[in-house]
Amino acid sequence: MSESDAALAYPDLDAGERTTLAQFLDLYRERALRRFGTLTDEQARTRSLPATNLTPGGIVKHLAHMEDHWFTARVGSRELPEPWASAPFDDRPDWDFESADDDSVEGIIALYREACERSRSVFADLPDLESRATQPSFGRGTVTLRWVMVHMIEETACHVGHLELLTDPYRRR
């Protein structure tokens, strides 16, 4: 764990399930922002590992998309906001990753913060963790808010690990 990560508030040890899930997701959201927020625009666009086309900017923009996809659209049953509503995902499934090269660090951070705020709003508006999406996912059925929370913790934590690998050369030791 880095020095800046150590300063983050760790989730309560005795909170209820809903609070625990929200605190862990917020912890990983903040870790993503702290890691990404130290980069220049050029560093955010850099493909630093030869085995992948991932960039730090692409990862954080993808996280913003997933926040809106799962919270806003799926369990929130709301319309996707821009830039997702008009994004060419049918022709370019990785558009969220790829299009980040056209964005600034500041712009991606704002996009991610706004998506996280919409997610928190949906989370607060739903009565319980058993609240279900109105549309099926994966062709199998509807997901619950609990499933979305656990999935987004997994998704965000995984991508924080990717950010750590991709941005390590830029960190001062």
CYANA upper distance limits for C-alpha pairs under 8 A (distance plus 0.5 A):
  1 MET  CA      5 ASP  CA      6.59
  1 MET  CA      6 ALA  CA      7.05
  2 SER  CA      6 ALA  CA      6.80
  3 GLU  CA      7 ALA  CA      7.43
  4 SER  CA      8 LEU  CA      7.77
  4 SER  CA     34 ARG  CA      8.21
  5 ASP  CA     31 ARG  CA      7.02
  5 ASP  CA     34 ARG  CA      8.50
  8 LEU  CA     27 LEU  CA      7.67
  9 ALA  CA     27 LEU  CA      7.89
 10 TYR  CA     23 GLN  CA      8.38
 10 TYR  CA     24 PHE  CA      8.35
 10 TYR  CA     27 LEU  CA      7.57
 11 PRO  CA     20 THR  CA      6.97
 11 PRO  CA     23 GLN  CA      5.83
 11 PRO  CA     24 PHE  CA      6.56
 11 PRO  CA     27 LEU  CA      8.07
 12 ASP  CA     20 THR  CA      7.44
 12 ASP  CA     23 GLN  CA      8.28
 15 ALA  CA     19 THR  CA      6.49
 15 ALA  CA     20 THR  CA      6.28
 16 GLY  CA     20 THR  CA      6.51
 17 GLU  CA     21 LEU  CA      6.62
 18 ARG  CA     22 ALA  CA      6.78
 18 ARG  CA    129 LEU  CA      7.56
 19 THR  CA     23 GLN  CA      6.51
 20 THR  CA     24 PHE  CA      6.65
 21 LEU  CA     25 LEU  CA      6.71
 21 LEU  CA    149 MET  CA      6.91
 21 LEU  CA    150 VAL  CA      7.64
 21 LEU  CA    153 ILE  CA      8.38
 22 ALA  CA     26 ASP  CA      6.61
 22 ALA  CA    149 MET  CA      7.96
 23 GLN  CA     27 LEU  CA      6.57
 24 PHE  CA     28 TYR  CA      6.95
 24 PHE  CA    153 ILE  CA      7.35
 25 LEU  CA     29 ARG  CA      6.63
 25 LEU  CA    149 MET  CA      7.89
 25 LEU  CA    152 MET  CA      7.49
 25 LEU  CA    153 ILE  CA      5.55
 25 LEU  CA    156 THR  CA      8.02
 26 ASP  CA     30 GLU  CA      6.58
 27 LEU  CA     31 ARG  CA      6.77
 28 TYR  CA     32 ALA  CA      6.68
 28 TYR  CA    153 ILE  CA      7.64
 28 TYR  CA    156 THR  CA      6.56
 28 TYR  CA    157 ALA  CA      6.21
 28 TYR  CA    160 VAL  CA      7.57
 29 ARG  CA     33 LEU  CA      6.87
 29 ARG  CA    156 THR  CA      7.16
 30 GLU  CA     34 ARG  CA      6.52
 31 ARG  CA     35 ARG  CA      6.61
 31 ARG  CA    160 VAL  CA      7.28
 32 ALA  CA     36 PHE  CA      6.52
 32 ALA  CA     60 VAL  CA      7.84
 32 ALA  CA    156 THR  CA      8.18
 32 ALA  CA    159 HIS  CA      8.28
 32 ALA  CA    160 VAL  CA      5.84
 32 ALA  CA    163 LEU  CA      7.76
 33 LEU  CA     37 GLY  CA      6.02
 33 LEU  CA    109 ILE  CA      7.52
 34 ARG  CA     38 THR  CA      7.27
 35 ARG  CA     39 LEU  CA      8.31
 35 ARG  CA    160 VAL  CA      8.49
 35 ARG  CA    163 LEU  CA      7.45
 35 ARG  CA    164 GLU  CA      7.69
 35 ARG  CA    167 THR  CA      8.03
 36 PHE  CA     44 ALA  CA      8.04
 36 PHE  CA     56 PRO  CA      7.23
 36 PHE  CA     57 GLY  CA      8.14
 36 PHE  CA     60 VAL  CA      8.18
 36 PHE  CA    105 VAL  CA      8.19
 36 PHE  CA    163 LEU  CA      7.83
 36 PHE  CA    167 THR  CA      8.39
 37 GLY  CA    105 VAL  CA      7.44
 37 GLY  CA    106 GLU  CA      8.41
 37 GLY  CA    109 ILE  CA      7.87
 39 LEU  CA     43 GLN  CA      6.21
 39 LEU  CA     44 ALA  CA      6.54
 39 LEU  CA    105 VAL  CA      7.73
 39 LEU  CA    170 TYR  CA      8.09
 40 THR  CA     44 ALA  CA      6.70
 40 THR  CA    105 VAL  CA      7.32
 41 ASP  CA     45 ARG  CA      7.03
 41 ASP  CA    103 ASP  CA      8.42
 41 ASP  CA    104 SER  CA      5.92
 41 ASP  CA    105 VAL  CA      5.92
 42 GLU  CA     46 THR  CA      6.87
 43 GLN  CA     56 PRO  CA      8.29
 44 ALA  CA     55 THR  CA      6.75
 44 ALA  CA     56 PRO  CA      5.47
 44 ALA  CA     57 GLY  CA      5.28
 44 ALA  CA     58 GLY  CA      8.48
 44 ALA  CA    101 ASP  CA      8.40
 44 ALA  CA    105 VAL  CA      7.22
 45 ARG  CA     55 THR  CA      6.06
 45 ARG  CA     56 PRO  CA      7.18
 45 ARG  CA     57 GLY  CA      6.47
 45 ARG  CA     58 GLY  CA      8.19
 45 ARG  CA    100 ALA  CA      7.88
 45 ARG  CA    101 ASP  CA      5.88
 46 THR  CA     55 THR  CA      6.22
 46 THR  CA     56 PRO  CA      7.98
 47 ARG  CA     52 THR  CA      7.87
 47 ARG  CA     53 ASN  CA      6.36
 47 ARG  CA     54 LEU  CA      6.63
 47 ARG  CA     55 THR  CA      5.75
 47 ARG  CA    166 LEU  CA      8.28
 48 SER  CA     55 THR  CA      8.04
 48 SER  CA    166 LEU  CA      6.52
 49 LEU  CA     53 ASN  CA      8.20
 49 LEU  CA    166 LEU  CA      7.39
 54 LEU  CA     58 GLY  CA      6.92
 54 LEU  CA     59 ILE  CA      7.39
 54 LEU  CA     97 PHE  CA      7.76
 55 THR  CA     59 ILE  CA      6.77
 55 THR  CA     97 PHE  CA      8.15
 55 THR  CA    166 LEU  CA      7.67
 56 PRO  CA     60 VAL  CA      6.94
 56 PRO  CA    163 LEU  CA      6.35
 56 PRO  CA    166 LEU  CA      7.10
 56 PRO  CA    167 THR  CA      7.73
 57 GLY  CA     61 LYS  CA      6.59
 57 GLY  CA     97 PHE  CA      8.01
 57 GLY  CA    100 ALA  CA      5.99
 57 GLY  CA    101 ASP  CA      7.56
 57 GLY  CA    103 ASP  CA      8.39
 57 GLY  CA    105 VAL  CA      7.47
 57 GLY  CA    108 ILE  CA      7.51
 58 GLY  CA     62 HIS  CA      6.47
 58 GLY  CA     96 ASP  CA      7.00
 58 GLY  CA     97 PHE  CA      4.37
 58 GLY  CA     98 GLU  CA      6.69
 58 GLY  CA     99 SER  CA      7.77
 58 GLY  CA    100 ALA  CA      5.52
 58 GLY  CA    101 ASP  CA      7.85
 59 ILE  CA     63 LEU  CA      6.72
 59 ILE  CA     97 PHE  CA      6.67
 59 ILE  CA    159 HIS  CA      7.16
 59 ILE  CA    163 LEU  CA      7.97
 60 VAL  CA     64 ALA  CA      6.82
 60 VAL  CA    108 ILE  CA      7.43
 60 VAL  CA    109 ILE  CA      8.22
 60 VAL  CA    112 TYR  CA      7.44
 61 LYS  CA     65 HIS  CA      6.85
 61 LYS  CA     96 ASP  CA      6.42
 61 LYS  CA     97 PHE  CA      6.96
 61 LYS  CA    100 ALA  CA      6.92
 61 LYS  CA    108 ILE  CA      6.51
 61 LYS  CA    111 LEU  CA      7.89
 61 LYS  CA    112 TYR  CA      7.21
 62 HIS  CA     66 MET  CA      6.70
 62 HIS  CA     96 ASP  CA      5.64
 62 HIS  CA     97 PHE  CA      6.18
 63 LEU  CA     67 GLU  CA      6.70
 63 LEU  CA    112 TYR  CA      7.59
 63 LEU  CA    155 GLU  CA      8.37
 63 LEU  CA    156 THR  CA      7.33
 64 ALA  CA     68 ASP  CA      6.99
 64 ALA  CA    111 LEU  CA      7.01
 64 ALA  CA    112 TYR  CA      5.03
 64 ALA  CA    113 ARG  CA      8.33
 64 ALA  CA    115 ALA  CA      6.04
 64 ALA  CA    116 CYS  CA      7.70
 65 HIS  CA     69 HIS  CA      6.43
 65 HIS  CA     84 TRP  CA      7.42
 65 HIS  CA     96 ASP  CA      7.45
 65 HIS  CA    115 ALA  CA      8.07
 66 MET  CA     70 TRP  CA      6.41
 66 MET  CA    152 MET  CA      8.36
 67 GLU  CA     71 PHE  CA      6.25
 67 GLU  CA     72 THR  CA      7.72
 67 GLU  CA    115 ALA  CA      6.36
 67 GLU  CA    116 CYS  CA      6.76
 67 GLU  CA    119 SER  CA      6.70
 67 GLU  CA    152 MET  CA      8.05
 68 ASP  CA     72 THR  CA      5.18
 68 ASP  CA     73 ALA  CA      6.77
 68 ASP  CA     80 LEU  CA      7.08
 68 ASP  CA     81 PRO  CA      8.27
 68 ASP  CA    115 ALA  CA      6.30
 68 ASP  CA    116 CYS  CA      8.41
 68 ASP  CA    118 ARG  CA      7.87
 68 ASP  CA    119 SER  CA      7.30
 69 HIS  CA     73 ALA  CA      5.68
 69 HIS  CA     74 ARG  CA      6.76
 69 HIS  CA     80 LEU  CA      7.62
 70 TRP  CA     74 ARG  CA      5.40
 70 TRP  CA     75 VAL  CA      6.93
 70 TRP  CA    148 VAL  CA      6.95
 71 PHE  CA     75 VAL  CA      5.80
 71 PHE  CA     76 GLY  CA      6.01
 71 PHE  CA    118 ARG  CA      8.19
 71 PHE  CA    119 SER  CA      5.69
 71 PHE  CA    122 VAL  CA      6.85
 71 PHE  CA    123 PHE  CA      8.02
 71 PHE  CA    148 VAL  CA      7.87
 72 THR  CA     76 GLY  CA      5.16
 72 THR  CA     77 SER  CA      6.89
 72 THR  CA     78 ARG  CA      5.97
 72 THR  CA     79 GLU  CA      7.59
 72 THR  CA     80 LEU  CA      7.10
 72 THR  CA    118 ARG  CA      7.18
 72 THR  CA    119 SER  CA      6.75
 72 THR  CA    122 VAL  CA      7.15
 73 ALA  CA     77 SER  CA      5.35
 73 ALA  CA     78 ARG  CA      5.39
 73 ALA  CA     79 GLU  CA      6.33
 73 ALA  CA     80 LEU  CA      6.33
 74 ARG  CA     78 ARG  CA      8.15
 74 ARG  CA    133 ALA  CA      5.76
 74 ARG  CA    134 THR  CA      7.44
 74 ARG  CA    135 GLN  CA      7.20
 75 VAL  CA    122 VAL  CA      8.22
 75 VAL  CA    131 SER  CA      8.03
 75 VAL  CA    132 ARG  CA      6.61
 75 VAL  CA    133 ALA  CA      4.58
 75 VAL  CA    134 THR  CA      7.37
 75 VAL  CA    143 VAL  CA      8.19
 75 VAL  CA    144 THR  CA      7.79
 75 VAL  CA    145 LEU  CA      6.95
 75 VAL  CA    148 VAL  CA      8.48
 76 GLY  CA    122 VAL  CA      6.13
 76 GLY  CA    133 ALA  CA      7.62
 77 SER  CA    133 ALA  CA      7.46
 77 SER  CA    134 THR  CA      7.10
 79 GLU  CA     85 ALA  CA      8.24
 80 LEU  CA     84 TRP  CA      6.64
 80 LEU  CA     85 ALA  CA      5.78
 81 PRO  CA     85 ALA  CA      6.04
 82 GLU  CA     86 SER  CA      7.07
 82 GLU  CA     87 ALA  CA      8.41
 83 PRO  CA     87 ALA  CA      6.55
 87 ALA  CA     95 TRP  CA      7.71
 88 PRO  CA     92 ARG  CA      6.26
 88 PRO  CA     93 PRO  CA      8.03
 88 PRO  CA     95 TRP  CA      7.41
 89 PHE  CA     93 PRO  CA      4.94
 89 PHE  CA     94 ASP  CA      7.50
 89 PHE  CA     95 TRP  CA      6.64
 94 ASP  CA     98 GLU  CA      6.64
 95 TRP  CA     99 SER  CA      6.06
 96 ASP  CA    100 ALA  CA      7.16
 99 SER  CA    103 ASP  CA      7.92
100 ALA  CA    104 SER  CA      8.40
100 ALA  CA    108 ILE  CA      8.15
103 ASP  CA    107 GLY  CA      6.64
103 ASP  CA    108 ILE  CA      7.00
104 SER  CA    108 ILE  CA      6.73
105 VAL  CA    109 ILE  CA      6.59
106 GLU  CA    110 ALA  CA      6.73
107 GLY  CA    111 LEU  CA      6.65
108 ILE  CA    112 TYR  CA      6.58
109 ILE  CA    113 ARG  CA      6.53
110 ALA  CA    114 GLU  CA      6.56
111 LEU  CA    115 ALA  CA      6.71
112 TYR  CA    116 CYS  CA      6.61
113 ARG  CA    117 GLU  CA      6.68
114 GLU  CA    118 ARG  CA      6.81
115 ALA  CA    119 SER  CA      6.71
116 CYS  CA    120 ARG  CA      6.65
117 GLU  CA    121 SER  CA      6.67
118 ARG  CA    122 VAL  CA      6.78
119 SER  CA    123 PHE  CA      6.59
120 ARG  CA    124 ALA  CA      6.56
121 SER  CA    125 ASP  CA      6.63
122 VAL  CA    126 LEU  CA      6.77
123 PHE  CA    145 LEU  CA      8.21
126 LEU  CA    131 SER  CA      7.02
127 PRO  CA    131 SER  CA      7.34
128 ASP  CA    145 LEU  CA      8.06
129 LEU  CA    144 THR  CA      7.03
129 LEU  CA    145 LEU  CA      5.39
129 LEU  CA    146 ARG  CA      5.22
130 GLU  CA    144 THR  CA      5.85
130 GLU  CA    145 LEU  CA      6.56
130 GLU  CA    146 ARG  CA      6.96
131 SER  CA    144 THR  CA      5.91
131 SER  CA    145 LEU  CA      6.05
132 ARG  CA    142 THR  CA      6.73
132 ARG  CA    143 VAL  CA      6.18
132 ARG  CA    144 THR  CA      4.83
132 ARG  CA    145 LEU  CA      6.73
133 ALA  CA    142 THR  CA      5.93
133 ALA  CA    143 VAL  CA      6.15
133 ALA  CA    144 THR  CA      6.76
133 ALA  CA    145 LEU  CA      8.10
134 THR  CA    142 THR  CA      7.15
135 GLN  CA    141 GLY  CA      8.12
135 GLN  CA    142 THR  CA      6.43
136 PRO  CA    140 ARG  CA      6.87
136 PRO  CA    141 GLY  CA      4.87
136 PRO  CA    142 THR  CA      4.72
136 PRO  CA    143 VAL  CA      7.61
137 SER  CA    141 GLY  CA      6.22
137 SER  CA    142 THR  CA      6.28
137 SER  CA    143 VAL  CA      7.31
143 VAL  CA    147 TRP  CA      6.55
143 VAL  CA    148 VAL  CA      7.49
144 THR  CA    148 VAL  CA      6.90
145 LEU  CA    149 MET  CA      6.63
146 ARG  CA    150 VAL  CA      6.76
147 TRP  CA    151 HIS  CA      6.45
148 VAL  CA    152 MET  CA      6.44
149 MET  CA    153 ILE  CA      6.68
150 VAL  CA    154 GLU  CA      6.75
151 HIS  CA    155 GLU  CA      6.52
152 MET  CA    156 THR  CA      6.28
153 ILE  CA    157 ALA  CA      6.39
154 GLU  CA    158 CYS  CA      6.49
155 GLU  CA    159 HIS  CA      6.77
156 THR  CA    160 VAL  CA      6.58
157 ALA  CA    161 GLY  CA      6.93
158 CYS  CA    162 HIS  CA      7.08
159 HIS  CA    163 LEU  CA      6.60
160 VAL  CA    164 GLU  CA      6.69
161 GLY  CA    165 LEU  CA      6.94
162 HIS  CA    166 LEU  CA      6.64
163 LEU  CA    167 THR  CA      6.27
164 GLU  CA    168 ASP  CA      6.17
167 THR  CA    171 ARG  CA      7.32
